[in-house]
C-alpha cells in the first residue's frame, strides 16, 4: 500500500485513510445516513460515527464556500492578479524663484 501511495503522490496512504475518506465522502455526498454508516463500518456505537459527521460538516462547509458566488467574487477581488496598482502621486518639484 505504501508503494502505491508514493506512486500516486500520497505519501502517507494507509488503510485507515481510505476508511476515513470513504466515511467522510459517504456523509458529504449524502449517500446515506450516520446509522447506515455505522452498520457499514461495523461500529457498535455512534460515538466514532460522530467524528465522521463532524469531519463531513467541515468538508461540506469548505465545498459550499468554494461554490458560493460571493466567496468566489471576494477571492477574485483579493487576489494579486486582479488588484489594481496604485501609483503614488508625483509631487511637482518646486523651484524657488529669486
MDTraj code that builds the backbone (N, CA, C; nanometers):
import mdtraj as md
import numpy as np

residues = "UNK UNK UNK UNK UNK UNK UNK UNK UNK UNK UNK UNK UNK UNK UNK UNK UNK UNK UNK UNK UNK UNK UNK UNK UNK UNK UNK UNK UNK UNK UNK UNK UNK UNK UNK UNK UNK UNK UNK UNK UNK UNK UNK UNK UNK UNK UNK UNK UNK UNK UNK UNK UNK UNK UNK UNK UNK UNK UNK UNK UNK UNK UNK UNK UNK UNK UNK UNK UNK UNK UNK UNK UNK UNK UNK UNK UNK UNK UNK UNK UNK UNK UNK UNK UNK UNK UNK UNK UNK UNK UNK UNK UNK UNK UNK UNK UNK UNK".split()
xyz = np.array([
    [0.0832, -0.1184, 0.0000],
    [0.0000, 0.0000, 0.0000],
    [0.0882, 0.1255, 0.0000],
    [0.1984, 0.1249, 0.0740],
    [0.2864, 0.2423, 0.0783],
    [0.3461, 0.2713, -0.0585],
    [0.3836, 0.1659, -0.1305],
    [0.4432, 0.1832, -0.2630],
    [0.3408, 0.2452, -0.3590],
    [0.2186, 0.1977, -0.3552],
    [0.1127, 0.2525, -0.4400],
    [0.0866, 0.3983, -0.4031],
    [0.0862, 0.4285, -0.2728],
    [0.0653, 0.5660, -0.2278],
    [0.1724, 0.6605, -0.2778],
    [0.2967, 0.6181, -0.2685],
    [0.4068, 0.7034, -0.3179],
    [0.3948, 0.7248, -0.4684],
    [0.3594, 0.6186, -0.5412],
    [0.3448, 0.6298, -0.6867],
    [0.2307, 0.7250, -0.7234],
    [0.1277, 0.7301, -0.6385],
    [0.0129, 0.8175, -0.6647],
    [0.0327, 0.9581, -0.6097],
    [0.1436, 0.9800, -0.5392],
    [0.1691, 1.1120, -0.4824],
    [0.1033, 1.1338, -0.3476],
    [0.0621, 1.0254, -0.2827],
    [0.0031, 1.0323, -0.1487],
    [0.1023, 0.9634, -0.0551],
    [0.1882, 1.0413, 0.0107],
    [0.2979, 0.9806, 0.0862],
    [0.2544, 0.8970, 0.2070],
    [0.1429, 0.9288, 0.2687],
    [0.1022, 0.8569, 0.3901],
    [-0.0253, 0.7771, 0.3678],
    [-0.0320, 0.7054, 0.2579],
    [-0.1502, 0.6259, 0.2274],
    [-0.1510, 0.5000, 0.3137],
    [-0.2619, 0.4774, 0.3809],
    [-0.2789, 0.3564, 0.4608],
    [-0.4268, 0.3211, 0.4627],
    [-0.4578, 0.2006, 0.5068],
    [-0.5947, 0.1504, 0.5011],
    [-0.6925, 0.2393, 0.5781],
    [-0.6502, 0.2891, 0.6920],
    [-0.7421, 0.3732, 0.7703],
    [-0.7723, 0.5056, 0.7003],
    [-0.6762, 0.5571, 0.6261],
    [-0.7016, 0.6796, 0.5499],
    [-0.8109, 0.6543, 0.4461],
    [-0.8054, 0.5392, 0.3809],
    [-0.9104, 0.5052, 0.2845],
    [-1.0451, 0.4901, 0.3539],
    [-1.0441, 0.4304, 0.4721],
    [-1.1680, 0.4130, 0.5500],
    [-1.2271, 0.5483, 0.5896],
    [-1.1411, 0.6386, 0.6382],
    [-1.1873, 0.7724, 0.6776],
    [-1.2394, 0.8497, 0.5566],
    [-1.1683, 0.8379, 0.4441],
    [-1.2110, 0.9075, 0.3232],
    [-1.3469, 0.8568, 0.2771],
    [-1.3646, 0.7251, 0.2791],
    [-1.4935, 0.6678, 0.2409],
    [-1.6044, 0.7205, 0.3316],
    [-1.5815, 0.7153, 0.4630],
    [-1.6856, 0.7560, 0.5579],
    [-1.7218, 0.9033, 0.5410],
    [-1.6216, 0.9873, 0.5240],
    [-1.6473, 1.1305, 0.5079],
    [-1.7237, 1.1576, 0.3789],
    [-1.6779, 1.0968, 0.2692],
    [-1.7472, 1.1173, 0.1414],
    [-1.8886, 1.0607, 0.1442],
    [-1.9082, 0.9519, 0.2142],
    [-2.0410, 0.8912, 0.2274],
    [-2.1390, 0.9914, 0.2876],
    [-2.0915, 1.0652, 0.3859],
    [-2.1792, 1.1635, 0.4516],
    [-2.1878, 1.2947, 0.3741],
    [-2.0754, 1.3407, 0.3187],
    [-2.0756, 1.4684, 0.2460],
    [-2.1632, 1.4598, 0.1223],
    [-2.1511, 1.3501, 0.0501],
    [-2.2286, 1.3354, -0.0742],
    [-2.3686, 1.2835, -0.0491],
    [-2.4041, 1.2735, 0.0785],
    [-2.5386, 1.2342, 0.1216],
    [-2.5837, 1.1028, 0.0577],
    [-2.4918, 1.0067, 0.0535],
    [-2.5242, 0.8740, 0.0031],
    [-2.6145, 0.8019, 0.1028],
    [-2.5867, 0.8230, 0.2290],
    [-2.6659, 0.7581, 0.3323],
    [-2.6584, 0.8350, 0.4625],
    [-2.7179, 0.7783, 0.5652],
    [-2.7226, 0.8460, 0.6944],
    [-2.6208, 0.7844, 0.7907],
    [-2.5957, 0.8502, 0.9037],
    [-2.4967, 0.8005, 1.0001],
    [-2.5271, 0.6605, 1.0538],
    [-2.6535, 0.6257, 1.0698],
    [-2.6851, 0.4915, 1.1200],
    [-2.6422, 0.3837, 1.0206],
    [-2.6657, 0.4098, 0.8937],
    [-2.6228, 0.3134, 0.7910],
    [-2.4703, 0.3074, 0.7852],
    [-2.4047, 0.4205, 0.7987],
    [-2.2581, 0.4232, 0.8006],
    [-2.2053, 0.3419, 0.9175],
    [-2.2705, 0.3522, 1.0308],
    [-2.2309, 0.2728, 1.1482],
    [-2.2359, 0.1239, 1.1146],
    [-2.3399, 0.0813, 1.0465],
    [-2.3526, -0.0588, 1.0084],
    [-2.2445, -0.0998, 0.9085],
    [-2.2181, -0.0153, 0.8105],
    [-2.1180, -0.0469, 0.7079],
    [-1.9800, -0.0614, 0.7711],
    [-1.9456, 0.0310, 0.8606],
    [-1.8125, 0.0294, 0.9211],
    [-1.8008, -0.0710, 1.0350],
    [-1.9127, -0.1187, 1.0846],
    [-1.9100, -0.2187, 1.1906],
    [-1.8878, -0.1628, 1.3300],
    [-1.9208, -0.0357, 1.3497],
    [-1.9070, 0.0236, 1.4827],
    [-2.0245, -0.0185, 1.5702],
    [-1.9949, -0.0423, 1.6984],
    [-2.1026, -0.0821, 1.7895],
    [-2.1775, 0.0384, 1.8455],
    [-2.1138, 0.1550, 1.8431],
    [-2.1811, 0.2753, 1.8936],
    [-2.1695, 0.3873, 1.7901],
    [-2.2480, 0.4887, 1.8111],
    [-2.2440, 0.6042, 1.7205],
    [-2.1315, 0.7020, 1.7551],
    [-2.0577, 0.6761, 1.8593],
    [-1.9525, 0.7692, 1.9033],
    [-1.8489, 0.7939, 1.7930],
    [-1.7991, 0.6868, 1.7323],
    [-1.6994, 0.7053, 1.6264],
    [-1.7618, 0.7667, 1.5016],
    [-1.8842, 0.7295, 1.4738],
    [-1.9533, 0.7864, 1.3580],
    [-1.9719, 0.9367, 1.3776],
    [-1.9850, 0.9791, 1.5022],
    [-1.9985, 1.1218, 1.5318],
    [-1.8751, 1.1994, 1.4841],
    [-1.7574, 1.1386, 1.4928],
    [-1.6351, 1.2031, 1.4423],
    [-1.6430, 1.2219, 1.2907],
    [-1.6939, 1.1192, 1.2228],
    [-1.7081, 1.1305, 1.0773],
    [-1.8097, 1.2381, 1.0406],
    [-1.9145, 1.2507, 1.1182],
    [-2.0154, 1.3550, 1.0927],
    [-1.9517, 1.4931, 1.1083],
    [-1.8681, 1.5093, 1.2098],
    [-1.8002, 1.6378, 1.2302],
    [-1.7060, 1.6677, 1.1141],
    [-1.6291, 1.5676, 1.0716],
    [-1.5383, 1.5883, 0.9582],
    [-1.6163, 1.6191, 0.8310],
    [-1.7281, 1.5517, 0.8128],
    [-1.8101, 1.5737, 0.6936],
    [-1.8691, 1.7141, 0.6924],
    [-1.9085, 1.7658, 0.8088],
    [-1.9657, 1.9005, 0.8114],
    [-1.8599, 2.0051, 0.7797],
    [-1.7371, 1.9845, 0.8258],
    [-1.6282, 2.0767, 0.7915],
    [-1.6022, 2.0707, 0.6415],
    [-1.5947, 1.9490, 0.5875],
    [-1.5728, 1.9316, 0.4439],
    [-1.6852, 1.9956, 0.3631],
    [-1.8072, 1.9785, 0.4076],
    [-1.9221, 2.0364, 0.3378],
    [-1.9152, 2.1887, 0.3386],
    [-1.8768, 2.2473, 0.4514],
    [-1.8630, 2.3930, 0.4593],
    [-1.7577, 2.4432, 0.3619],
    [-1.6468, 2.3711, 0.3507],
    [-1.5421, 2.4109, 0.2569],
    [-1.5916, 2.4026, 0.1126],
    [-1.6656, 2.2977, 0.0812],
    [-1.7191, 2.2832, -0.0539],
    [-1.8203, 2.3923, -0.0854],
    [-1.9063, 2.4229, 0.0099],
    [-2.0061, 2.5277, -0.0120],
    [-1.9414, 2.6637, -0.0272],
    [-1.8380, 2.6886, 0.0505],
    [-1.7690, 2.8175, 0.0416],
    [-1.7038, 2.8319, -0.0948],
    [-1.6464, 2.7223, -0.1452],
    [-1.5830, 2.7264, -0.2756],
    [-1.6859, 2.7470, -0.3861],
    [-1.8070, 2.6976, -0.3654],
    [-1.9106, 2.7056, -0.4672],
    [-1.9913, 2.8352, -0.4604],
    [-1.9789, 2.9092, -0.3519],
    [-2.0567, 3.0305, -0.3345],
    [-2.0089, 3.1403, -0.4299],
    [-2.0988, 3.1990, -0.5074],
    [-2.0586, 3.3057, -0.5996],
    [-1.9968, 3.4257, -0.5280],
    [-2.0491, 3.4606, -0.4115],
    [-1.9929, 3.5760, -0.3391],
    [-1.8519, 3.5457, -0.2890],
    [-1.8289, 3.4245, -0.2425],
    [-1.6944, 3.3899, -0.1964],
    [-1.5962, 3.3875, -0.3130],
    [-1.6409, 3.3374, -0.4286],
    [-1.5525, 3.3389, -0.5460],
    [-1.5215, 3.4830, -0.5868],
    [-1.6230, 3.5685, -0.5826],
    [-1.6034, 3.7086, -0.6185],
    [-1.5046, 3.7751, -0.5222],
    [-1.5229, 3.7499, -0.3930],
    [-1.4330, 3.8087, -0.2931],
    [-1.2908, 3.7579, -0.3117],
    [-1.2765, 3.6299, -0.3434],
    [-1.1427, 3.5738, -0.3642],
    [-1.0767, 3.6357, -0.4862],
    [-1.1557, 3.6571, -0.5916],
    [-1.1005, 3.7193, -0.7120],
    [-1.0562, 3.8616, -0.6838],
    [-1.1344, 3.9338, -0.6070],
    [-1.1016, 4.0734, -0.5780],
    [-0.9780, 4.0861, -0.4914],
    [-0.9533, 3.9865, -0.4066],
    [-0.8391, 3.9954, -0.3164],
    [-0.7129, 3.9340, -0.3746],
    [-0.7245, 3.8673, -0.4901],
    [-0.6055, 3.8047, -0.5475],
    [-0.5174, 3.9122, -0.6104],
    [-0.3869, 3.8928, -0.6065],
    [-0.2951, 3.9930, -0.6614],
    [-0.3128, 4.0138, -0.8109],
    [-0.3621, 3.9135, -0.8809],
    [-0.3804, 3.9244, -1.0252],
    [-0.4821, 4.0317, -1.0590],
    [-0.5852, 4.0462, -0.9749],
    [-0.6914, 4.1432, -1.0023],
    [-0.6717, 4.2756, -0.9287],
    [-0.5732, 4.2813, -0.8471],
    [-0.5524, 4.4041, -0.7704],
    [-0.5014, 4.5147, -0.8632],
    [-0.5558, 4.6324, -0.8452],
    [-0.5095, 4.7455, -0.9245],
    [-0.3839, 4.8001, -0.8616],
    [-0.2957, 4.8392, -0.9480],
    [-0.1746, 4.9037, -0.8961],
    [-0.2045, 5.0505, -0.8747],
    [-0.1759, 5.0948, -0.7592],
    [-0.1975, 5.2352, -0.7269],
    [-0.0609, 5.3003, -0.7212],
    [-0.0403, 5.3905, -0.8132],
    [0.0872, 5.4610, -0.8188],
    [0.0805, 5.5824, -0.7277],
    [0.1860, 5.6044, -0.6536],
    [0.1860, 5.7256, -0.5714],
    [0.1872, 5.8489, -0.6607],
    [0.1188, 5.9531, -0.6155],
    [0.1140, 6.0764, -0.6939],
    [0.2506, 6.1426, -0.6900],
    [0.2864, 6.1936, -0.8057],
    [0.4134, 6.2654, -0.8130],
    [0.3947, 6.4057, -0.7574],
    [0.4900, 6.4433, -0.6827],
    [0.4851, 6.5805, -0.6328],
    [0.5572, 6.6693, -0.7325],
    [0.4974, 6.7827, -0.7594],
    [0.5611, 6.8761, -0.8514],
    [0.6833, 6.9346, -0.7817],
    [0.7874, 6.9387, -0.8578],
    [0.9080, 6.9969, -0.7979],
    [0.8893, 7.1484, -0.7906],
    [0.9220, 7.2012, -0.6787],
    [0.9077, 7.3462, -0.6582],
    [1.0386, 7.4141, -0.6871],
    [1.0303, 7.5165, -0.7696],
    [1.1507, 7.5956, -0.7964],
    [1.1400, 7.7255, -0.7185],
    [1.2414, 7.7503, -0.6564],
    [1.2453, 7.8778, -0.5868],
    [1.2927, 7.9857, -0.6826],
    [1.2148, 8.0859, -0.6945],
    [1.2492, 8.1968, -0.7827],
    [1.3105, 8.3053, -0.6994],
    [1.4275, 8.3487, -0.7408],
    [1.4943, 8.4569, -0.6665],
    [1.4857, 8.5858, -0.7377],
])
top = md.Topology()
chain = top.add_chain()
for i, resn in enumerate(residues, 1):
    res = top.add_residue(resn, chain, resSeq=i)
    for name in ("N", "CA", "C"):
        top.add_atom(name, md.element.get_by_symbol(name[0]), res)
traj = md.Trajectory(xyz[None], top)
